[in-house]
Amino acid sequence: MPEKRDREKELKKQGQGGALQALALTTTIGMELAITVVLGYYGGQYLDKKFATVPWLMLAGVLIGLTAGIVGVYKTLQGFFRERE
């Protein structure tokens, strides 16, 4: 019987923190994608000006930033779901 009460308390705690966890997760995902793409964009623009290759390095920077963001989101989600188990 005490095990059932412990399980109920644990579920109740998860319910209360669930909304905040979801908000934190979505904020993290959005920021990860936005920051990596913006850094890729500005890094590519800088290199385009330096090597006179407009717009090719900027496009490459955005794609690299997007790829890095997707990898970061994947790792974040893996950690989140591992933590929930």
Secondary structure as UniProt FT lines:
FT   HELIX           2..51
FT   TURN            54..55
FT   HELIX           56..84
//
